[in-house]
Structure formats: structure tokens, C-alpha cells
Amino acid sequence: MARPVIADVAARAGVSRTTVSHALSGKRPVSPSVLKRVREAMAELGYVPRRAAQTLKSGASQIVGLIVPDISNTFFADLAKGVEDVSLEQGYHVVFGNTAFEVERERLHLNMIRSRAVDGVVYAAGAPSPAPDTAEMLAGIPFVLVDAEVPGAGATSVVSDNAEGGRLAARHPAALNHRDALVLSASSQLMSSLRRVEGFHDLWQETGGGCEVRPGGFTYDGGYAAVREAAPLFLDRGFTCVFAVNDMMALGAVAALHDLGIDVPADVCVVGFDDVLAAHLIEPAPDRGHDAAPGTGARDRRGPLRPAPGPRRPRRAEFQQLRLRIAHLLRETGR
């Protein structure tokens, strides 16, 4: 059976092909009764508009690209949900790429997104150090950065106040007289991680404490491995605090300390960052900083990626940085 075309819909609805086109695009007024007949004819025939043809004609694809580094981290899953929820409200669809913190995968996803002629991109720190040509690949596409920095790319960004979050993470264990801390970072090239480490270190030094920074890979397994490798710090040198720059590493740290026979929080205080759902599901849950990923997703979409009718036109760049405040949540690992 041949695929129905716009002429079939017009014949079934008793209108012209031009009227059907206007009903589909919404660019010309169509009476409610005619619109109802067109929709009924489409449903009866099983007609689906060809998105590619609509994109060529209108210059807009109604598609938004989303790039994240690790969808298994529920912070990014929540971000994706926020982006998709608001996109759907505005008649957009979302295409998604997970980089796994790999530059080549990031480049692959960016090429895929460009080939779809998307109307905008939400870029959430694909790799710890963005590919050298990331800015070039994003050129000509409206995009927003989420807790990410891309050298040479002017864009609106939505960021947590990561330095202040790091200071908040240090304040509570310092007040409890913890003096030596292991800090689990992501990468020296990932700015959100760097700012959190700097904030923690600055306040920790003010209290006379000492800390050692080690990479934890931004993952549960990385946090677990880093703490196991650092076991002598706790067993021989009396370290009593762990600060992980995200909750997935904090959860791995809690598991590693447990396997080393170290009681959390009686012997070691663990502090995370992000307040992901998984951190609520263990006993004891890590003490942590909270930044609202779902809301971030909504703000990203409502701001710089508003629909623009017709083909893209050059316009004066107007960029801004939206800085989100961090709240401190005290849990049982923070004694």
C-alpha cells in the first residue's frame, strides 16, 4: 500500500493541498472546522508529515540536541528530563548524545547533531577537556553551556556557584574539628570540578586543615578505587574526611570505606555534591551540596533556545551567565 501524501489528505478532507499545508504549518489562519477535517483525514489515512521536507521549507527542524557526559549519573538524567519536558511544551523534540567523557564520542555526537540541522544545543560538559574543534562544530547553532566552558565559544551558560559549593562542603566538617581530608576530583581540566576543589581547599586551609587531592573519575567506580588506593591515609595517617566533587564518587567512597572496615560517619565524614536520588537510598547517606538539575534543564530551554520562525538569520550575540546558588544538606555521614 502506497504511503499517503498531502494530496490524499486534501482529497479526503475536501480542501486544497495549500489549505492542508497551512493547517500543518500554522503559518496561515485555517478555520476550526477545516482544521478538524484535515486532522480527521490525516488520522484516517495514517498520514505523517515528512519532517525533512518541513525543515527545508521552514528553515527550522523543531529539534534540540542535548550532549551529556554520563547518563548513568542521575544528575544528568534529571537534566535531560528537564530539557525534554520544556522542549515538548514548546513543540520541540530532543536528540541525545552520551559522551562517556571521551573526546571522540563527543565529536561523533556533535557531527550527528549538526547533520540533523537542529535548532539549538544544550551542551553539558561532554569531555573533561572539550575537543579542540568543539567551538567550531557548534558555530552557527544557538547553544547553551551547562556547568561547562568551551574555549573560543561565546554562549549563554547556566552554572552552579561551584566555588561557594566547595566552601560549603568544607564548612561543616571543619566545624566538627576534622583536620585532614581526602578530596576526590574529576579532572584538572573540568572547570566545575576545579572550582569545587578550589573552594573546599581555600576554606579548609583557613581552618588549619590539610588535604590531599586525588582523581576519582567522576564515577562510582572511580570514587571506590581512589579511596581503596588511599587506604593508608585513613588507616595509618588518621584522615577523617572525604570530599567528593560529585555524589557518584561519594557513594563509591562510602562503599570503599565500608569494605576497609572504616565506619561512616563515626570514623570518617563523607561529603558529596549534586544531591542525586541515589544518595538518598543508602544508609548512611552522604552529606552534600545541592544544585537543582531538573530546574536547570527548564531554564536552559526557556532561555537561549526559544523557537525562531523562518530560516536562521545572523543577529547580535547577547550572552549571559546564570549562576545557581548551592544549598547545604546535612546527612548522617557528616557527623
Long-range contacts (C-beta under 8 A, 24 or more apart in sequence): 4-45, 4-46, 4-47, 5-47, 6-47, 8-45, 8-47, 9-38, 9-41, 9-42, 9-45, 9-47, 10-41, 12-41, 12-44, 12-45, 13-37, 13-38, 13-40, 13-41, 24-49, 24-54, 25-54, 25-57, 25-58, 55-117, 58-309, 58-310, 58-311, 59-310, 59-311, 59-312, 60-119, 60-307, 60-308, 60-309, 60-310, 60-311, 61-116, 61-117, 61-118, 61-119, 62-91, 62-92, 62-93, 62-119, 62-307, 63-92, 63-93, 63-94, 63-95, 63-116, 63-117, 63-118, 63-119, 64-92, 64-93, 64-94, 64-95, 64-118, 64-119, 64-120, 64-121, 64-122, 64-301, 64-305, 65-94, 65-95, 65-96, 65-97, 65-109, 65-113, 65-116, 65-118, 65-120, 65-121, 65-122, 65-141, 66-94, 66-95, 66-96, 66-97, 66-121, 66-122, 66-124, 67-97, 67-99, 67-106, 67-109, 67-110, 67-113, 67-121, 67-122, 67-123, 67-124, 67-126, 68-96, 68-97, 68-98, 68-99, 68-124, 68-125, 68-126, 69-98, 69-99, 69-100, 69-101, 69-124, 69-125, 69-126, 69-127, 69-218, 70-98, 70-100, 70-101, 70-218, 70-219, 70-248, 71-96, 71-98, 73-218, 73-219, 73-246, 73-248, 73-276, 74-276, 74-277, 74-278, 75-246, 75-247, 75-274, 75-276, 75-293, 76-124, 76-293, 78-276, 78-277, 78-293, 78-294, 78-297, 79-124, 79-146, 79-293, 79-294, 79-296, 79-297, 80-297, 81-294, 81-297, 82-293, 82-294, 82-295, 82-296, 82-297, 82-298, 82-300, 82-301, 83-122, 83-297, 83-298, 83-300, 83-301, 84-297, 85-294, 85-297, 85-298, 86-297, 86-298, 86-301, 86-302, 87-301, 90-301, 90-306, 90-307, 91-307, 92-119, 92-301, 92-305, 92-307, 97-126, 99-126, 99-127, 101-126, 101-127, 101-128, 101-218, 102-127, 103-127, 103-129, 103-130, 103-131, 106-130, 106-131, 106-134, 107-131, 107-133, 107-134, 107-137, 110-134, 110-137, 110-138, 111-137, 114-141, 119-305, 119-307, 119-308, 120-144, 120-304, 120-305, 122-146, 122-297, 122-300, 122-301, 122-305, 123-148, 123-150, 123-155, 124-148, 125-190, 125-192, 128-186, 128-187, 128-189, 128-190, 128-193, 129-187, 129-189, 129-190, 140-312, 142-304, 142-305, 143-304, 143-305, 144-300, 144-303, 144-304, 144-305, 146-296, 146-300, 147-191, 147-192, 148-191, 148-192, 149-191, 154-317, 154-319, 155-304, 155-319, 156-303, 156-304, 156-319, 156-320, 156-321, 156-322, 157-319, 157-321, 157-322, 158-296, 158-299, 158-300, 158-303, 158-321, 158-322, 158-324, 159-192, 159-321, 159-322, 159-323, 159-324, 160-192, 160-291, 160-323, 160-324, 160-326, 161-323, 161-324, 161-325, 161-326, 162-191, 162-192, 162-195, 162-196, 162-199, 162-326, 163-195, 163-196, 163-198, 163-199, 163-202, 164-199, 164-325, 164-326, 165-196, 165-199, 165-273, 165-289, 165-291, 165-326, 166-195, 166-196, 166-197, 166-198, 166-199, 166-200, 166-201, 166-202, 166-203, 166-243, 166-245, 167-199, 167-200, 167-202, 167-203, 168-199, 168-289, 168-326, 168-328, 169-196, 169-199, 169-200, 169-243, 169-271, 169-273, 169-288, 169-289, 169-328, 170-199, 170-200, 170-201, 170-203, 170-204, 170-207, 170-243, 171-203, 171-328, 172-271, 172-287, 172-328, 172-330, 172-334, 173-241, 173-243, 173-269, 173-271, 173-287, 173-334, 174-203, 174-204, 174-207, 174-209, 176-269, 176-334, 176-335, 178-209, 178-240, 178-241, 178-269, 179-207, 179-208, 179-209, 179-210, 179-240, 180-209, 180-210, 180-211, 180-233, 180-237, 180-238, 180-239, 180-240, 180-241, 181-209, 181-210, 181-211, 181-212, 181-239, 181-240, 181-241, 181-242, 181-243, 182-211, 182-212, 182-214, 182-226, 182-227, 182-230, 182-233, 182-234, 182-239, 182-241, 182-242, 182-243, 183-211, 183-212, 183-213, 183-214, 183-242, 183-243, 183-244, 183-245, 184-214, 184-215, 184-216, 184-222, 184-223, 184-226, 184-227, 184-242, 184-243, 184-244, 184-245, 184-249, 184-250, 184-253, 185-213, 185-214, 185-215, 185-216, 185-245, 186-215, 186-216, 186-217, 186-218, 186-245, 186-246, 186-249, 187-215, 187-218, 190-218, 192-245, 193-218, 193-245, 196-245, 196-273, 197-245, 200-243, 211-243, 212-239, 216-244, 216-245, 216-249, 216-252, 216-253, 217-249, 218-245, 218-246, 218-248, 218-249, 219-248, 219-249, 219-252, 220-248, 220-249, 220-251, 220-252, 220-255, 221-252, 222-249, 222-252, 223-248, 223-249, 223-250, 223-251, 223-252, 223-253, 223-256, 224-252, 224-253, 224-255, 224-256, 225-252, 225-256, 226-252, 226-253, 226-256, 227-252, 227-253, 227-256, 227-257, 227-260, 228-256, 228-259, 228-260, 231-260, 234-260, 234-262, 234-267, 234-268, 235-260, 235-262, 239-268, 240-267, 240-268, 240-269, 241-268, 241-269, 241-270, 241-271, 242-268, 242-269, 242-270, 242-271, 243-271, 244-270, 244-271, 244-272, 244-273, 244-286, 245-273, 246-272, 246-273, 246-274, 247-272, 247-273, 247-274, 247-275, 247-276, 247-278, 247-279, 247-286, 247-288, 248-276, 248-278, 250-279, 250-286, 250-288, 251-278, 251-279, 251-282, 251-286, 253-286, 254-282, 254-284, 254-286, 254-333, 264-333, 265-332, 265-333, 265-334, 265-335, 266-335, 269-333, 269-334, 269-335, 270-333, 270-334, 271-333, 271-334, 275-329, 279-331, 283-332, 284-331, 284-332, 284-333, 285-331, 285-332, 285-333, 286-331, 286-333, 286-334, 287-329, 287-330, 287-331, 287-332, 287-333, 287-334, 288-329, 288-331, 289-326, 289-327, 289-328, 289-329, 290-326, 290-327, 290-328, 290-329, 291-324, 291-326, 292-324, 296-324
